[in-house]
Amino acid sequence: MNWFSKLFGGGKDGDQHSDMVELLAKQTGDPAYIYRTKWISAYGKKEYKAALAELDKALTLVPKSAIYLALRGMTHWTMGNRSAAYADYSAARNSNPTQKEVNDLQDILRADSRECRDNARAAAKIGKLEEALGLLNKALDVEPDKGQTLFFRGLLQSKAGNISGAIADVTRALELDPKCGDGEGVTGQQVLQSLRNMASKHAA
């Protein structure tokens, strides 16, 4: 009996499932291939929770698979779970940074982050500080180590009166990007010193 006949032959459900996993693994070289096909079906139907469940099963078999981590990140992003999407992307990138699915997800996440930053600048210009801060929080969910975004959020936090938060953001921004600044000649170090002076005056 050939592998295709075995795959669709009789037998108990549990046995059939085990046989299917084993046979597909042999044919494709991917022990989690069956869960990938189920993910494709669920994702296509917009049944995202079911799609995630299939990827979780796949990752129990191949825990460091860049493909499955990236696909799970894509599914999280589609569901609006930015921080979870970035966590999966980071793990996938560490596993195999050249994997196509990893690069595809990277492009999506970076575009999303840029859009949030651009919208935050527009909101800040018309005085909508809370909206701008919310958008920057979303951008940082995607790229938590983006120095210029942290610096921008620090500036807005200072305008909103959150000096301690501003100091934390600008300090971290300088750790990540020592050359960060406001784009108009004011350096990050100058901003940080100004914030510290403000904090000292409030404490006095």
N, C-alpha and C positions, 0 to 999 in steps of 0.2 A: 504493500500500500504506500503510495507516495505521500509527501508531506502535506499536500493540499487536501487529499482525502482524509488523512488523519485529523487535520485541523477541523474539518466539518463533519467528521464521522460521529457515530453515536457515543454514548457514555454519560456518566453523571456530570452535572453542571460543574462541580468542583474539579473533577478530573479533567473536564474539557478546558476549563480555564487554565489549569496548570500546564496542560499539553500545549495550549495555544501560546502561552507565554514562552515556553521552552522552544517550540518550533519557530515562532517568529524571531526569537533571539538568534537561533541558528541561521535563519535565512537573511536577517538584516545585520547581524552583528551588534544589535542593540537589545539588551535584556529588558529594557523598559518600553520597547516599541509599541506594545499593545496599548499602553497608557497614553502614548503620544497620539495614536489614532483616535482614542476616546476623547482626548483633549480637543483635537481638531473638530470633532463632531459637536461637542458641548460649546466650544467657543463660537463656532459658526452659528449655532442656535441662540447665542447670547445668554447661555446658561453658565454664567461666569463662576458661580460657586461650585458647580459640578466640574467645571474645567479645572479649577484650582485643586479640587480633590484628586483628580486624575494625575496632575503634576506632582502632588504630594506623594502619591503612591510611586510614581516614577522615581522620585528622588530618594525613596527608601531603598531602591535597588541601585541607583547610581547617584550617591549623595553629592558628588562634586561635579556633576555634569554641567558644563557651561551652557549647553543647549537647553536643558530643562530648567535651569535657574533663570536663563534669559526669558524663556517662554512664560515662566511663572511671574517674572517681573513685568512682562508685557500685559499679562492678565490682570495683575494688581493695578497697573497704570490705567487700564481700560475701566477698572472699577472705581478709580479715583483714589486709590491707596498709594499716594506718592512716596511716602517714606518706605513702605514695604517694597515698592518697585525699585527704589534706589538700593535698598539692602540686597535684594536679589541680583541687581545689576553689578554691584560691587563684588559679590561672591562669584558671579559668573566671570567677571573680568579678571579676578585673581586666578580663576581656574584656567581660563584660556582667552586672553585678550584679542586673539585674532579670529575667534569664532564669528561667523556671519551674523547669527542671531544676537550675539552680544553687541556687535557694532550697530545693528539695526536699532536695538533698544537704546543704545547710547545716543544715537541721533535724535530719537524721539524725546528722551529725557532732557537733553540739552536744549532742544527747541522749546520745550515746555518751560524750562527755567528762564530762557531768554525772554519769552513772551511775558512771563510773570514780572520780570525785572522792568521791561519796557512799560508795562501797564502800571507798575508801581511808580515809576518816574512821572508818568502822566498824571496819576492821582495826586502825587505829592505837589506837583506844580500848581494845582488848583486847591491846595489846602486840605485834601482828604487824607489825613495822616493815618487814621485807623485802617482805611482801605489799602493804602500803600504798604503799611506794615504787614497786613494779612497776606498780601501778594508776595512780599519778600519772604515771609515765613514759608509759603508754598515753594518758592524758588529754592530755599535752603533745605527743604525736605528732599529735593531732588539732588542738589549739589551742596551738601553741608559744609564743604571745605572751600567754598568759593570766596576768596578774601575780599574782593571788591563788593560782593553782595552783602557780606557781613559789615563792611565799612559803611555802606549806604544805609543799612538798617540802623547802625549805630548813630549816624547823623539824624535820622528820623526819630529815633528813641530820645535823643537829647532834645529835639524840638517838642516832643510830646511830654517832656519832663521826667523821663525815666533815665536819670543820669547814671545810675549803677549799671543798668542794662546797656547803656551806650558805651560805657567804659569796657564792659566785658566784650561787647561786639568788636570795638575798635582794637582792643588788645589782641583778640584772636585773629582779627584781620591782618594785623601787622606781623603776627607769627607766621601766617600763611603767605603774605605778600608784603615784605618790608617797604616796597615802593608805592603802596596804595596811597591815594589822596583824593581830594575832591574834584580833580580835573581842572581846577582854576588856580593852581599854584600853591595851595595849602596842603602840606604833607600830613600823612597819618599821624606822625609823631607830634606835630603841632596840635592837631585836633585832640589827641589823647591828653597832652599836657593841659590844654584848655579845659577839657572835661574834668580832669583831676583837680584843677583850680576851682572849678564850680562846685565840685563835691566837698572840697575843704571849706569853702565859704558857707555851704549849707550846714555843714557839721559844726561850724563855729557858733 
